[in-house]
Amino acid sequence: KHEEPCPIRTAFQRDRDRIIHSKAFRRLKHKTQVFITPLGDHYVTRLTHTLEVSQIARTIARALNLNEDLTEAISLGHDLGHTPFGHVGEDVLNELYHHGFRHNEQSLRIVDLLEKNGQGLNLTHEVRDGIVNHSKTRANILGKDWGKASTLEGEVCKLADVVAYINHDIDDAIRAGIITEGSLPLSAITVLGLSRSPRINTMVCDIIDYSWPASGRDTVEASRSISIGMSPEVLEATNTLRDFLFDRV
Protein backbone atom coordinates (compact mmCIF):
# COMPACT_ATOMS: atom_id res chain seq x y z
CA LYS A 1 0.00 0.00 0.00
CA HIS A 2 1.06 3.60 -0.50
CA GLU A 3 3.11 5.29 2.21
CA GLU A 4 4.38 8.81 2.49
CA PRO A 5 8.11 9.04 1.72
CA CYS A 6 10.45 8.97 4.70
CA PRO A 7 12.25 12.32 5.14
CA ILE A 8 15.62 10.70 5.91
CA ARG A 9 15.63 7.32 4.14
CA THR A 10 14.99 5.99 0.67
CA ALA A 11 12.28 3.36 0.23
CA PHE A 12 14.90 0.61 -0.01
CA GLN A 13 16.66 1.83 3.14
CA ARG A 14 13.34 1.74 4.95
CA ASP A 15 12.75 -1.81 3.71
CA ARG A 16 16.16 -2.87 4.99
CA ASP A 17 15.48 -1.38 8.42
CA ARG A 18 12.08 -3.04 8.68
CA ILE A 19 13.61 -6.42 7.88
CA ILE A 20 16.38 -6.02 10.46
CA HIS A 21 13.88 -5.09 13.18
CA SER A 22 11.47 -7.92 12.32
CA LYS A 23 10.87 -10.91 14.57
CA ALA A 24 11.62 -13.27 11.69
CA PHE A 25 15.10 -11.78 11.33
CA ARG A 26 15.82 -12.33 15.03
CA ARG A 27 14.75 -15.96 14.76
CA LEU A 28 17.46 -16.64 12.19
CA LYS A 29 20.09 -16.79 14.95
CA HIS A 30 18.79 -20.16 16.19
CA LYS A 31 18.11 -21.72 12.78
CA THR A 32 20.47 -24.33 11.38
CA GLN A 33 22.39 -23.66 8.20
CA VAL A 34 23.76 -27.21 7.79
CA PHE A 35 25.11 -28.45 11.12
CA ILE A 36 23.14 -28.67 14.37
CA THR A 37 25.82 -27.63 16.85
CA PRO A 38 24.49 -25.99 20.01
CA LEU A 39 27.97 -26.05 21.55
CA GLY A 40 29.90 -24.91 18.47
CA ASP A 41 30.24 -21.13 18.32
CA HIS A 42 32.09 -21.16 14.99
CA TYR A 43 29.53 -23.04 12.91
CA VAL A 44 27.41 -20.98 10.56
CA THR A 45 23.78 -20.32 11.47
CA ARG A 46 21.10 -18.98 9.18
CA LEU A 47 21.73 -15.52 10.62
CA THR A 48 25.50 -15.50 10.04
CA HIS A 49 24.89 -16.89 6.54
CA THR A 50 22.51 -14.00 5.86
CA LEU A 51 25.08 -11.45 7.02
CA GLU A 52 27.77 -13.01 4.82
CA VAL A 53 25.44 -12.93 1.81
CA SER A 54 24.72 -9.27 2.51
CA GLN A 55 28.41 -8.35 2.69
CA ILE A 56 29.29 -10.20 -0.52
CA ALA A 57 26.28 -8.83 -2.39
CA ARG A 58 26.95 -5.24 -1.32
CA THR A 59 30.57 -5.50 -2.45
CA ILE A 60 29.50 -6.69 -5.90
CA ALA A 61 26.72 -4.11 -6.18
CA ARG A 62 29.05 -1.27 -5.23
CA ALA A 63 31.61 -2.33 -7.83
CA LEU A 64 28.94 -2.51 -10.54
CA ASN A 65 27.32 0.83 -9.63
CA LEU A 66 24.07 -0.87 -8.66
CA ASN A 67 21.73 0.12 -5.85
CA GLU A 68 23.44 -1.00 -2.64
CA ASP A 69 20.41 -0.40 -0.44
CA LEU A 70 18.16 -2.57 -2.61
CA THR A 71 20.83 -5.26 -2.69
CA GLU A 72 21.21 -5.21 1.08
CA ALA A 73 17.47 -5.36 1.72
CA ILE A 74 17.04 -8.39 -0.55
CA SER A 75 20.04 -10.13 1.02
CA LEU A 76 18.85 -9.60 4.58
CA GLY A 77 15.34 -10.81 3.77
CA HIS A 78 16.08 -13.71 1.47
CA ASP A 79 16.00 -16.49 4.10
CA LEU A 80 13.42 -15.16 6.56
CA GLY A 81 11.13 -18.08 5.75
CA HIS A 82 13.71 -20.82 6.10
CA THR A 83 12.88 -23.75 8.33
CA PRO A 84 14.74 -25.06 11.35
CA PHE A 85 17.11 -27.96 10.55
CA GLY A 86 18.22 -26.45 7.25
CA HIS A 87 17.07 -27.86 3.91
CA VAL A 88 16.14 -31.15 5.60
CA GLY A 89 13.41 -29.29 7.46
CA GLU A 90 12.25 -27.72 4.21
CA ASP A 91 12.14 -31.12 2.49
CA VAL A 92 10.05 -32.64 5.29
CA LEU A 93 7.53 -29.78 5.25
CA ASN A 94 7.35 -30.04 1.46
CA GLU A 95 6.37 -33.70 1.82
CA LEU A 96 3.85 -33.10 4.61
CA TYR A 97 2.03 -30.08 3.18
CA HIS A 98 -0.19 -30.97 0.22
CA HIS A 99 0.48 -27.64 -1.49
CA GLY A 100 4.24 -28.09 -1.04
CA PHE A 101 6.63 -25.83 0.84
CA ARG A 102 9.41 -23.60 -0.46
CA HIS A 103 11.33 -21.35 1.89
CA ASN A 104 11.52 -18.47 -0.58
CA GLU A 105 7.73 -18.39 -0.85
CA GLN A 106 7.48 -18.54 2.94
CA SER A 107 9.91 -15.60 3.15
CA LEU A 108 7.54 -13.55 1.00
CA ARG A 109 4.56 -14.72 3.06
CA ILE A 110 6.31 -13.54 6.22
CA VAL A 111 7.05 -10.02 4.97
CA ASP A 112 3.64 -9.67 3.29
CA LEU A 113 1.26 -11.31 5.74
CA LEU A 114 2.74 -12.55 9.01
CA GLU A 115 4.97 -9.82 10.43
CA LYS A 116 3.52 -7.08 12.64
CA ASN A 117 0.57 -9.20 13.74
CA GLY A 118 -0.69 -9.80 10.23
CA GLN A 119 -0.03 -6.33 8.83
CA GLY A 120 3.17 -7.28 7.02
CA LEU A 121 6.15 -5.01 6.42
CA ASN A 122 4.80 -3.31 3.28
CA LEU A 123 8.06 -3.69 1.37
CA THR A 124 8.70 -2.38 -2.14
CA HIS A 125 8.04 -4.56 -5.18
CA GLU A 126 11.75 -4.79 -6.02
CA VAL A 127 12.71 -6.16 -2.60
CA ARG A 128 9.79 -8.60 -2.55
CA ASP A 129 10.67 -9.83 -6.04
CA GLY A 130 14.31 -10.36 -5.06
CA ILE A 131 13.30 -12.31 -1.96
CA VAL A 132 10.90 -14.70 -3.68
CA ASN A 133 13.18 -15.25 -6.70
CA HIS A 134 16.45 -15.84 -4.85
CA SER A 135 15.99 -19.59 -4.52
CA LYS A 136 17.54 -21.96 -7.01
CA THR A 137 16.92 -25.57 -7.94
CA ARG A 138 19.80 -27.99 -7.50
CA ALA A 139 20.52 -27.69 -11.20
CA ASN A 140 23.70 -26.01 -12.34
CA ILE A 141 24.37 -22.42 -11.32
CA LEU A 142 23.21 -20.08 -14.11
CA GLY A 143 21.80 -23.10 -15.97
CA LYS A 144 18.44 -23.32 -17.73
CA ASP A 145 16.52 -23.83 -14.47
CA TRP A 146 18.31 -21.02 -12.65
CA GLY A 147 15.48 -18.49 -12.99
CA LYS A 148 15.85 -14.72 -12.85
CA ALA A 149 14.95 -11.88 -10.57
CA SER A 150 13.47 -8.76 -12.15
CA THR A 151 16.40 -6.55 -11.06
CA LEU A 152 20.16 -6.83 -11.40
CA GLU A 153 20.37 -6.38 -7.65
CA GLY A 154 18.24 -9.49 -7.23
CA GLU A 155 20.56 -11.37 -9.57
CA VAL A 156 23.56 -10.25 -7.53
CA CYS A 157 21.94 -11.65 -4.38
CA LYS A 158 21.34 -15.03 -6.02
CA LEU A 159 25.03 -15.40 -6.82
CA ALA A 160 26.17 -13.93 -3.50
CA ASP A 161 24.08 -16.61 -1.78
CA VAL A 162 25.96 -19.30 -3.73
CA VAL A 163 29.37 -17.80 -2.99
CA ALA A 164 28.57 -17.64 0.72
CA TYR A 165 27.07 -21.09 1.27
CA ILE A 166 29.53 -23.06 -0.86
CA ASN A 167 32.47 -21.67 1.05
CA HIS A 168 31.15 -21.62 4.61
CA ASP A 169 29.46 -25.02 4.29
CA ILE A 170 32.73 -26.56 3.13
CA ASP A 171 34.54 -24.81 5.98
CA ASP A 172 32.03 -26.19 8.50
CA ALA A 173 32.23 -29.70 7.01
CA ILE A 174 36.01 -29.66 7.39
CA ARG A 175 35.66 -28.43 10.98
CA ALA A 176 33.21 -31.26 11.67
CA GLY A 177 35.58 -33.86 10.20
CA ILE A 178 33.20 -34.90 7.42
CA ILE A 179 35.61 -33.92 4.65
CA THR A 180 39.21 -32.73 4.45
CA GLU A 181 40.92 -30.01 2.44
CA GLY A 182 42.63 -32.79 0.51
CA SER A 183 39.32 -34.29 -0.61
CA LEU A 184 38.16 -31.15 -2.43
CA PRO A 185 38.07 -31.60 -6.23
CA LEU A 186 41.44 -30.52 -7.61
CA SER A 187 39.97 -29.18 -10.84
CA ALA A 188 37.86 -26.71 -8.84
CA ILE A 189 40.34 -25.51 -6.22
CA THR A 190 43.07 -25.05 -8.85
CA VAL A 191 40.86 -22.39 -10.43
CA LEU A 192 39.18 -20.96 -7.33
CA GLY A 193 41.82 -21.21 -4.60
CA LEU A 194 43.09 -23.62 -1.98
CA SER A 195 41.25 -22.11 1.00
CA ARG A 196 38.06 -20.21 1.74
CA SER A 197 39.25 -16.59 1.54
CA PRO A 198 40.99 -16.94 -1.85
CA ARG A 199 37.98 -18.82 -3.22
CA ILE A 200 35.55 -16.10 -2.15
CA ASN A 201 37.85 -13.44 -3.61
CA THR A 202 38.13 -15.31 -6.92
CA MET A 203 34.37 -15.75 -7.24
CA VAL A 204 33.49 -12.17 -6.27
CA CYS A 205 36.11 -10.60 -8.55
CA ASP A 206 35.06 -12.85 -11.43
CA ILE A 207 31.40 -11.89 -11.06
CA ILE A 208 32.38 -8.21 -11.12
CA ASP A 209 34.79 -8.55 -14.06
CA TYR A 210 32.40 -10.67 -16.11
CA SER A 211 29.35 -8.49 -15.44
CA TRP A 212 31.01 -5.07 -15.67
CA PRO A 213 31.09 -4.78 -19.51
CA ALA A 214 27.30 -5.20 -19.57
CA SER A 215 26.59 -2.73 -16.78
CA GLY A 216 27.49 0.28 -18.91
CA ARG A 217 24.99 -0.38 -21.70
CA ASP A 218 22.44 2.40 -21.92
CA THR A 219 20.10 1.49 -24.78
CA VAL A 220 16.73 -0.15 -24.19
CA GLU A 221 17.58 -3.09 -26.45
CA ALA A 222 20.95 -3.65 -24.81
CA SER A 223 19.49 -3.43 -21.32
CA ARG A 224 17.28 -6.44 -22.03
CA SER A 225 20.34 -8.65 -22.37
CA ILE A 226 22.21 -7.36 -19.32
CA SER A 227 22.79 -10.03 -16.72
CA ILE A 228 24.99 -10.84 -13.76
CA GLY A 229 27.17 -13.88 -14.37
CA MET A 230 30.50 -15.66 -14.15
CA SER A 231 33.18 -16.51 -16.66
CA PRO A 232 32.93 -20.04 -18.11
CA GLU A 233 36.05 -21.26 -16.30
CA VAL A 234 35.05 -19.99 -12.85
CA LEU A 235 31.44 -21.05 -13.37
CA GLU A 236 32.49 -24.61 -14.20
CA ALA A 237 34.77 -24.76 -11.16
CA THR A 238 32.04 -23.35 -8.91
CA ASN A 239 29.51 -25.91 -10.15
CA THR A 240 32.04 -28.69 -9.57
CA LEU A 241 32.63 -27.55 -5.99
CA ARG A 242 28.88 -27.19 -5.40
CA ASP A 243 28.19 -30.70 -6.72
CA PHE A 244 30.89 -32.06 -4.42
CA LEU A 245 29.30 -30.24 -1.47
CA PHE A 246 25.82 -31.62 -2.18
CA ASP A 247 27.20 -35.13 -2.66
CA ARG A 248 29.40 -35.30 0.43
CA VAL A 249 27.81 -33.06 3.06
N, C-alpha and C positions, 0 to 999 in steps of 0.2 A: 504494500500500500504506500501511497505518497507520504513523504515526511518533509518537513521544512529542512533546508540545508543547515548543517552544523556550522557555526561561525568560525570554528578553529580547526576542523578536520574535513578532509574529503570524504566522500561516501565510502570509498574503499578502506580508509583509515578507521572510520566508524564501524564498518563490518569487522575488521580485524579486532578492534577493542571489544566488541560484543562477543565474539568467539572466545577470546581469552578469558573473559569474565563469566562465561557460561558454566553451568554445572557439568555439562558433558565434557568440557575441556578438563576440568579438575579430575574427573573420573579416569582420565587416560593414565594417570600416574600408577594405578593399580592393575592396569590391563596388560596381559602378556603380549610381547611381540612374538617370540618363538619359545623361549625357555621360561619355565615356571621356577623361579629361584627366589623365594622370600628372604633368603639369607645372603644373596649375592648382590652387593651394591653396584657392581660394574656391568651387570647384564642390562641390555637395552629393554626398556618398557615401551609401551605405545606412546607415552608422553615424550620420552627422550628421542624416539624415532621421529615424532612430529617436529620437534625442535631442530633435529638434524636436517630433515627435509626442507624446513623453512630457511635455514642458513644456506644450504646448497642452492635452492631455488632463487633466493634473493641475490646471491652472487652472480648467477647466470643472467637474471633479469637486468641487473645493473649494467653488466658488460654489454648487453644487447640493446640498451636504451629502452627497455620495456617498463611497464608500470610496476614498481617494486611493491607498492602498497597492495595492489590487486594480487600479485604473486604471493605475498606473505599471508594475506587473508585466506586464499585458497589452500595454501600449505597447512596452515594452522587448523583449518576445518576439515581437511580431507578424510581423517580417520575418526571423526567424532562418533560415528555409528558402529565402530568395530566392536566385536564381541570380546568377552573374556576368553582366555585360552587360545588366542591367536586365530589362525585360519581354521584350525580344527573346530573351534567353537562355531565359526561361521558355517562350516560344512555340516555340522550336526543340525543347526537351526534350519539350514536349507533343506535337509531331509525331512525334518519334523513338520515344517510349515507348508501347507499345501500350495500356497502361492509362491513358495521359494523365498530365500533370504539372501540379500547381497548387502554388504556393509556400506557400500557407497550410496545405495538408495536409502538405507537407514540413516546415514549422515545427513542427507537432505531432509528426511522426515523429521529429524531432531531439530534442525535449524528452522524449518518451516512450521512445524506443528507442536513439538513437545516442549521446547524450552519456554521459560517464563510462564509456567502453568498453562500451557496450551496457546499462548499468544505467538510463539515463535520469535525469531530474532529480526525478521523483516530485512534480510540481506538483499544486496543488489543481484540482478540477474547474472552478471558476469561471475560473481563469486559462487553463486548456487550452481551454475553450469560447470564451473571448474571442479567443484566438490563432487557432483554426481558423475562426472565423466573422467575422474582420475583413475578409476579402477581398470585393470587390464585382465585379460584372460591369461592362461598360462602358455599361450602361443608366444612366438618369438617377439622380442621387443621391436617395435616399429614395423611389425608384420601386418598381414592383411586383416587380422582380427584385433589390431591394436586400438582402433577407435580414435576419435579426435574430440578435443574440447573446442569450443567456439572461439576461444581467444588464444593468442600465442602464450600468454601468461599461464593459462591452463595447461598447455602443452609442456611448458617448462616444468611445471609441478609434477606432471606424469613421469618425466625422465628423472627429476630430482628424487622422486620416491624410489625409483629403481636404483639409482646411485647409492642412496642411503641404505636401503635394506640389504642389497647384495653385500656390501662391505661390512656393515655391523653384524649381520647374521653370520657371516663367515668368521668374523672375529669372536663372536660369542660361542660358535661351535668349536673353535680351536680352544677357547678357554674351558669349555666343558669336556674336552677330551674326545669329542665325537670324530673330528678330523684333525689333521696336522697341516702345517704349512707345506710340507713336502707332498701332500696328496692333492694339492690344487693342480688343475690342468695346466701343464707347461705352456701349451699354445696360447692360453689366455693370459697368464701372468707375465709371459715374455713381452706381450704388447702393453699390458695395463700397469704392471709393476709388481714387485715381490711382496709388498706389504700394504696395509690398508691406506695409509696417507698418500703414497704415490699413486695408488689405483684411483682414489677419489680425484686427485689432481688431474690425472690423465683423462678421466671421463669428463670432468667439468670443463677443462680447457678444450677438449675435442668438441663438445656440444657447442661451446661458444664459437670456436673457429669454423666449424661446419655450418652453423646457422647464421653467422655474421653477414656473409655476402648477400643473403636473402633479406636481411632486416632493413637494408637501405632502399629497397624498391619502393617507388612511390606512385606507380600507376595502378589503376583499379584492376586491370587484367593481371599484372604481375603479383598484386597482393593476394590474389586467389590461390597462388601456388606457393606462397611463403609457408614454411613449416620449420619446426624445431627438430633437429635430428643429430645423427652421429655419422662419422665417416665409416665407410664399409669395413675397414680393418678393425676399428675400435668396437663397432657394433657387433661384429662376428665374435670378437673376444669376450665382450660383455654377455652375449647370449650363451656362449660356452660356459662361462663362470656361473651364470644364472641356472643353467640346466644342471650343472654339477651340484649347486646348492639345493635345488629341489629334489635331486635324486638321493643325496647323502644326508640331508639334515631334516 
